[in-house]
Amino acid sequence: MASPKSIFDKTIDRAIKQIALYRKLSDVSLKKPDMITDDLSDLIRTALVLGVSALDAYFTNKFVEKLVPYLQKKGPTDGIVDIVNKA
């Protein structure tokens, strides 16, 4: 199974590539005024969403990676059960 960090790195790399694509297409659109440029900003929005979701997945996966062994070793405490129930 892939580590939370490797999954994050792969996803954030996709976001960075979308930003690079935006820059290339922006340069082309300057040379071709008839090209639709309004939709190009969607690449930046997509990159932002990917970045945020990558970070969210990283923290969630890292938390589970630490929580499961803890629970296996010590069992669920009342505090942890309460936190999970509230979540």
C-alpha positions in Angstrom: 0.0 0.0 0.0 1.3 3.5 -0.9 2.2 5.8 1.9 0.2 8.9 2.7 3.2 11.0 1.7 3.7 9.3 -1.7 0.0 9.7 -2.5 0.2 13.4 -1.5 3.3 13.9 -3.7 1.7 12.2 -6.7 -1.5 14.3 -6.4 0.3 17.6 -5.7 2.5 16.9 -8.8 -0.7 16.7 -10.9 -1.8 20.1 -9.5 1.6 21.6 -10.4 1.4 20.2 -13.9 -2.0 21.9 -14.3 -0.5 25.2 -13.4 2.3 24.7 -15.9 -0.3 23.8 -18.5 -2.2 27.0 -17.6 1.0 29.1 -18.2 1.7 27.5 -21.6 -1.9 28.0 -22.8 -1.9 31.5 -21.5 1.2 32.3 -23.6 -0.6 30.8 -26.6 -3.7 32.8 -26.0 -1.7 36.0 -26.1 -0.6 35.2 -29.6 -4.1 34.1 -30.7 -6.6 36.6 -29.5 -9.5 34.6 -30.8 -8.7 31.8 -28.4 -11.1 31.4 -25.5 -9.2 32.4 -22.4 -12.0 32.6 -19.8 -11.9 28.8 -19.3 -8.2 28.7 -18.8 -8.7 30.0 -15.2 -10.5 26.7 -14.5 -7.1 25.0 -14.7 -6.0 27.1 -11.7 -9.2 26.3 -9.8 -8.7 22.6 -10.5 -5.1 22.8 -9.3 -6.3 24.4 -6.1 -9.0 21.9 -5.5 -6.5 19.0 -6.2 -4.0 20.6 -3.8 -6.5 21.0 -1.0 -7.9 17.5 -1.5 -4.3 16.1 -1.5 -3.6 17.8 1.8 -6.9 16.6 3.3 -6.3 13.0 2.2 -2.7 13.2 3.5 -3.8 14.3 7.0 -6.7 11.8 7.1 -4.5 8.9 6.0 -1.7 9.9 8.3 -4.1 10.1 11.2 -5.6 6.6 10.5 -2.0 5.3 10.0 -1.3 6.4 13.6 -4.7 5.7 15.2 -5.2 2.1 14.1 -1.9 0.8 15.8 -2.7 2.8 18.9 -6.2 1.3 19.1 -4.8 -2.2 18.5 -2.3 -1.8 21.3 -4.3 0.1 23.9 -7.9 -0.4 22.8 -10.4 2.5 22.5 -10.5 4.8 25.4 -13.7 6.6 26.4 -12.2 9.8 25.1 -11.4 8.4 21.7 -14.9 6.8 21.4 -16.4 10.2 22.3 -14.4 12.0 19.7 -15.3 9.5 17.0 -18.9 9.6 17.9 -18.9 13.4 17.7 -17.2 13.3 14.3 
